[in-house]
Amino acid sequence: MPAGGGTSINNQGGVDMPKKKTNKAAAKRVRVTATGKLKFSRPGTGHLLSSKSRKRKRNLRSAGVLSKPEQKRITTLITS
């Protein structure tokens, strides 16, 4: 295999072109659980927290789980 190239050798000795790339923006935002679900951290916790209620900030601490349609869409982006 050539160094630095975007090629891979398949089982028949041929070359698969091009290799599928992981969407890094999506990969940084989700984690895969042991059961295969996708977890994400909730937005809205970075700044302007004084105007948000204690209950709202507490609920933002818990991680969210993507719904089935969203999980299917994001999985195609992060699988390489």
N, C-alpha and C positions, 0 to 999 in steps of 0.2 A: 504494500500500500504506500503511495507517495506521501512524503512528509508534508503535513500542513494542508493536504488536499481534502476536499469534501466528498471523498468517494469511499465506498466500502466494497469488499469482495463478497459476492454471494456464494451459495453452496455449489453452483455450477461453474465457478471460476470466472464468471462475468462480473461486471461492475454495476452496482446499483447507484443510480444518479438521480437526483441529488439526495444527500442524507437529510432526514427531517430534523429540524431544529426545534429545541424547546423555546417557548415564549418566556423569556426571563422575567418580564414584568408580571406575568400571571404566576409564575413559579414562586416569586418572592412573596406573594400575597396569600398563598394558601399552603396548608400542610395536609398530607394524607394520613388519616388515622389508621389504626390496625385493621379496622373492618372495611377500609376502602373509601370512607366518606371524606369529604373535603372540609377542613376547618379554616376559618378566617378570623382575623381580629376586627372588631367593629370600628368604623370610622367615627371621628368626633371626639377623640380623647386627647388631642394634641395641645389645644389652647382654648382660651375663652371658657374656662371651666367654672368661673365664678358665677356665671349667669345660668348654669345648669344645676338642676336640683340634685340633692344627695342621692335620691333613688335613681335618677337617670344616669348619673355617673357610676353608680354601683352596677346597674344593668349593662352598662357599656364594657365593664371588665370581663364579662363572660364571653367566651368565644362563640361564634356563630357557626352553624353547619349549613352548607349550601343545599338548595333544593335539588331534586332529581334532574329537572331540565337544565339548570345552571351547572350542575355537576358534570353532566354529559358534555356540555359545551366547553367547560374549562379543562376537562380531562384531555380533550383533543389538543389543546394548546400546550399542556405541560408534559404529555408523554412524548418521549423522543424515539 
